[in-house]
Amino acid sequence: MTFLGTSMRDLYRERDAKRKRASSYDTTGGNRDYFAIHPGEKVDICELTGAGCITHIWMTMAPLHDDIEAFLHRKVVIRMYWDGETSPSVQAPIGDFFGMGHGITKNFWSAPLQMSPEDGRSLNCFFSMPFANNARIEIESNADAPIKFYFYVDYEQYQEIDSDLRFHALWRRERTQGVDENISNALYSFGGKNTTGEQNYVLLDTIGKGHYVGCNLNIHNLRFTQEWNWYGEGDDMIFIDGEPWPPSLHGTGMEDYFNTAWCPQQEQNTPYHGIILGGGPNWSGKISAYRYHIQDPIMFDQSIKVTIEHGHNNNRSDDYASTAYWYQTKPGCDFAPILPVKNRLPLPDTLPFNPEDMKKCFDY
């Protein structure tokens, strides 16, 4: 069976498939077009049978009684399972999965992921997600109160599919460990040499065959100083099929990997890269950036390890959270359980932090 792409040049071609949808519409014909999900519940919002491919997901949510709950998009988790698997291939807080971290939403657009009005609370995904036998999407709520959950899952139904690769997405968070700041700012910002990549922040580490298609990275600058406080001097290093340092894909700086330049703060969205949050004065506060390898996927035959330095030579100690997206054969690596909700919540915006509050947030 030949599967057509989504180029405008292909729109006139005949397609051997059926268009289907699972949604939260009110099956009684009323207007209660949502699923009610209570704190601590895991709900399968849809289970699709047969061969097919999810082509679009739209979701939105709100507390059941319409009061806005802080950081709701870090408290609700989305998981996806393909072809009867018991371990998820997708696991992330819902906001991070749809392209932006820190437990908040904001209008932005990219080719595969978008947050749309009102205030970014309309969540859209256009990654293709094939399955041979069945697909299941689970929502877990760790919100403080019941929520209303609305969704569309649009998919194509086939007789069979012609690929063994399955879509994956994984969220991680880490309080990076840098060097003692009792050194000059020049040494802190630019000193030392990284000749192994061993202490880099790891966005993805998996075995199998497939291709990596990008990430979003969310950083909270935890350093309080009047001196030069650029957080992003670290290089990206992507190790393919167990290769040693230096990897064949070695970059020149964090902003360069995200296709920007010169320590940027200007917010911009493009189809494949962008800055959603640029940070405050002197690069303080919270930052969100994305890079999606839609036109330039990174292939691997045995394994891939996607890493980036946290500051030059891993000198900086900041709050990092990321979601990586990729396709690979099954089985791959088993995901560890997601962090408890108290360890997923962002730190306060105000600097400096209470050390005990920071310890509680990263006590895992």
C-alpha positions in Angstrom: 0.0 0.0 0.0 1.4 3.4 -0.9 0.9 6.2 1.6 0.9 9.8 0.4 2.5 12.7 2.1 0.9 16.0 2.9 2.6 18.2 0.2 0.2 20.5 -1.6 1.4 18.8 -4.8 0.0 15.5 -3.5 -3.5 16.7 -2.6 -5.1 15.7 -5.9 -3.9 12.1 -5.7 -6.3 9.3 -4.8 -5.9 7.9 -1.3 -6.6 4.4 -0.3 -7.7 5.0 3.3 -10.6 6.1 5.5 -10.6 9.2 7.6 -11.7 8.6 11.2 -11.9 10.5 14.5 -12.2 9.8 18.2 -13.4 12.8 20.2 -15.0 13.8 23.5 -18.3 14.8 21.9 -21.5 14.3 24.0 -22.8 10.9 22.7 -26.3 11.8 24.1 -26.6 14.7 21.6 -26.2 17.3 24.4 -23.4 19.9 24.9 -21.3 18.1 27.6 -18.5 17.6 25.1 -15.8 16.7 27.5 -14.5 13.9 29.7 -14.5 14.7 33.4 -11.2 13.5 35.0 -10.7 13.6 38.7 -7.4 14.0 40.7 -5.4 10.8 40.6 -7.3 9.2 37.7 -5.9 7.6 34.6 -8.3 7.6 31.7 -8.0 6.0 28.3 -9.5 8.7 26.1 -9.4 6.6 23.0 -8.4 3.1 21.8 -8.1 2.7 18.1 -8.2 -0.8 16.5 -6.7 -2.1 13.2 -4.0 -0.5 11.2 -3.8 3.3 10.8 -2.0 6.5 11.5 -2.9 9.4 13.8 -2.5 12.6 11.8 -3.7 15.3 14.1 -4.5 15.7 17.8 -6.3 18.7 19.3 -6.8 19.0 23.1 -7.8 21.6 25.7 -8.7 21.4 29.3 -9.9 23.5 32.3 -10.9 22.9 35.9 -14.4 21.5 36.1 -15.6 24.6 37.9 -13.7 27.0 35.6 -11.3 28.3 38.2 -7.8 28.6 36.7 -5.4 26.2 38.4 -1.7 27.2 38.4 0.7 24.9 36.4 -2.2 22.7 35.2 -0.2 21.7 32.1 2.6 20.2 34.2 0.1 18.4 36.4 -1.6 16.4 33.6 0.3 13.7 31.9 -0.2 12.2 28.4 0.9 8.7 27.4 0.6 6.7 24.2 0.8 3.0 23.6 1.2 1.3 20.2 0.2 -2.3 19.2 -0.6 -3.7 22.6 2.5 -2.5 24.4 2.3 -2.2 28.2 5.1 0.4 28.5 4.3 3.8 26.9 6.1 5.1 23.8 5.0 8.6 24.7 5.2 10.0 28.3 5.2 13.7 29.1 3.4 16.5 31.0 0.8 17.6 28.5 2.1 21.2 28.0 5.6 20.0 27.4 4.4 17.4 24.9 2.7 20.1 22.9 5.8 22.2 22.7 6.2 24.4 25.8 7.3 23.7 29.4 7.2 25.6 32.7 3.6 24.5 33.3 2.3 27.4 31.2 0.8 28.0 27.8 1.5 30.7 25.2 0.4 31.3 21.6 3.1 29.9 19.3 3.3 27.8 16.1 5.7 25.3 14.5 5.1 22.7 11.8 4.5 19.8 14.2 3.3 21.5 17.4 1.2 24.5 18.1 -0.5 26.3 21.0 -3.3 28.5 19.7 -5.7 31.0 21.2 -7.0 31.6 23.7 -3.7 32.2 25.4 -2.2 29.0 24.0 -4.7 26.7 25.7 -5.6 25.1 22.4 -3.1 22.3 22.0 -2.3 20.9 18.5 0.0 18.1 17.3 0.6 17.1 13.6 3.3 14.4 14.1 2.3 11.2 12.2 1.8 8.3 14.6 1.4 4.9 12.8 0.2 1.7 14.3 -0.3 -1.8 13.0 -2.9 -3.3 15.4 -4.1 -0.7 17.9 -3.3 2.7 19.5 -4.2 3.8 23.0 -3.9 7.3 24.5 -4.1 7.7 28.3 -4.5 10.9 30.3 -3.4 11.0 34.0 -4.5 14.0 36.1 -2.6 15.1 39.2 -4.5 18.4 39.3 -5.8 19.6 42.6 -9.4 19.6 41.3 -11.5 17.7 38.6 -10.9 18.9 35.1 -12.9 19.1 31.9 -10.9 17.4 29.1 -11.8 18.0 25.4 -10.1 16.3 22.5 -10.1 15.3 18.8 -7.8 12.4 17.7 -7.9 12.4 13.9 -6.5 9.4 12.1 -6.5 7.4 8.8 -7.5 3.8 8.8 -5.6 1.4 6.5 -5.6 -2.3 5.6 -2.0 -2.5 6.7 1.1 -0.3 7.3 4.5 -0.6 5.7 6.8 0.6 8.5 8.1 -0.9 11.8 8.9 2.5 13.2 6.7 4.0 15.9 6.4 7.5 17.3 8.1 8.3 20.6 8.3 11.3 22.9 10.0 11.5 26.3 10.1 14.3 28.9 13.0 14.7 31.3 13.9 17.2 34.0 17.2 17.8 35.8 18.8 20.3 38.1 22.2 20.4 36.4 25.3 20.3 38.6 27.9 22.8 37.6 31.1 24.1 39.2 31.7 26.1 42.3 31.0 29.7 41.5 33.9 30.9 43.7 35.8 31.6 40.5 36.0 34.6 38.2 33.0 35.1 35.9 35.2 34.6 32.9 36.2 31.1 34.0 32.7 30.3 35.0 31.3 31.3 31.7 34.1 30.2 29.3 36.7 28.2 31.3 37.7 24.5 31.0 37.5 21.9 28.2 35.0 19.2 27.6 36.6 16.3 25.8 34.2 13.5 26.8 30.6 14.8 26.9 30.0 12.6 29.9 28.4 15.3 32.1 26.2 16.8 29.4 22.4 17.2 29.9 20.8 14.2 28.1 17.6 14.8 26.1 17.4 11.2 24.7 19.3 8.0 25.1 17.8 5.0 23.3 18.7 1.8 21.5 17.2 0.5 18.3 16.9 1.8 14.7 15.1 5.0 13.7 15.5 8.7 13.5 15.4 11.6 15.9 13.1 14.4 14.9 13.7 17.1 17.5 13.0 18.6 20.9 11.9 21.5 22.9 14.1 22.7 25.8 13.0 24.7 28.7 15.6 26.3 31.0 15.2 28.2 34.2 18.3 30.4 34.9 19.0 29.8 38.6 22.0 32.1 38.8 21.5 35.5 40.5 24.2 37.9 39.5 24.8 41.3 37.9 27.7 39.9 35.9 27.4 38.3 32.4 24.7 35.6 33.0 24.2 34.0 29.5 23.0 30.4 30.2 23.5 29.0 26.7 27.2 28.6 26.0 27.0 24.8 25.9 27.5 22.8 22.7 25.1 20.1 21.4 26.7 16.7 21.0 24.7 13.8 19.4 26.3 10.4 19.6 25.1 7.9 16.9 25.5 4.1 17.2 27.8 4.2 20.2 30.5 6.4 18.6 33.1 8.0 20.9 33.8 11.6 21.5 33.9 13.8 19.5 30.6 12.6 17.9 30.0 13.1 14.2 27.3 15.7 15.1 29.1 18.2 17.4 27.8 21.7 17.5 29.1 25.1 18.5 26.7 26.4 21.1 23.1 26.1 22.4 21.7 29.0 20.4 23.3 27.6 17.2 21.6 24.2 17.6 18.3 26.1 17.9 19.1 27.9 14.7 19.5 31.3 16.4 22.6 33.5 17.1 24.4 35.8 19.4 22.8 35.0 22.8 19.3 35.8 21.6 16.3 36.9 23.7 14.0 37.9 20.8 11.0 35.6 20.6 10.2 34.2 17.1 8.4 31.2 15.7 9.2 29.4 12.5 8.1 26.0 11.2 11.2 24.1 12.5 12.9 26.3 15.1 12.1 29.1 17.5 12.2 30.8 20.9 8.9 30.9 22.7 10.2 32.5 25.9 13.3 34.7 25.7 14.0 35.2 29.4 14.3 38.5 31.4 17.1 41.0 31.9 20.6 39.5 31.7 19.0 36.3 30.5 17.3 35.8 33.8 14.2 33.7 34.5 12.6 31.1 32.2 13.4 30.3 28.6 11.8 28.0 26.0 13.2 27.0 22.6 12.5 24.3 20.0 14.3 22.6 17.1 12.4 20.1 15.0 14.3 18.0 12.4 11.4 17.6 9.9 13.5 18.4 6.9 16.7 16.9 8.3 15.9 13.9 10.6 18.9 12.3 12.4 19.1 8.6 11.6 20.6 5.8 13.7 20.9 2.1 13.2 21.7 0.9 16.7 21.4 3.7 19.2 21.4 7.5 19.7 22.3 9.8 22.6 21.3 13.4 22.2 23.1 15.7 24.7 23.9 19.3 25.3 26.3 21.0 27.7 24.7 23.1 30.5 27.0 26.1 30.0 30.4 25.8 28.5 32.2 22.7 29.9 29.0 22.0 31.9 29.9 24.8 34.3 26.3 26.0 35.0 23.7 24.8 37.5 20.2 25.5 36.2 16.8 23.8 35.9 16.5 21.9 32.6 13.4 20.2 31.2 13.0 18.8 27.7 10.8 16.7 25.5 12.5 14.7 22.7 10.6 13.3 19.7 11.7 10.4 17.6 10.7 7.3 15.6 12.2 3.9 16.2 11.6 0.1 16.0 10.2 -1.7 19.0 11.1 -2.6 21.6 13.2 0.4 22.6 14.2 1.5 26.1 11.6 1.2 28.8 10.6 4.6 30.2 11.1 5.2 33.9 8.0 6.3 35.8 7.4 10.1 35.4 8.4 12.3 38.3 5.8 12.8 41.0 3.8 16.0 40.5 5.6 17.9 43.3 8.8 17.3 41.4 7.4 18.4 38.1 6.2 21.9 39.2 8.4 24.8 38.1 10.4 26.8 40.6 9.2 30.3 41.6 10.1 33.1 39.2 11.7 35.3 41.9 15.4 35.0 42.5 17.2 34.1 44.7 15.2 31.1 45.8 14.8 29.7 49.2 17.3 26.8 49.2 14.9 24.5 51.1 12.2 25.1 48.4 14.7 24.2 45.7 15.8 21.1 47.5 12.2 19.9 47.8 11.6 20.4 44.1 14.6 18.3 43.1 14.5 15.8 45.9 14.2 12.7 43.7 
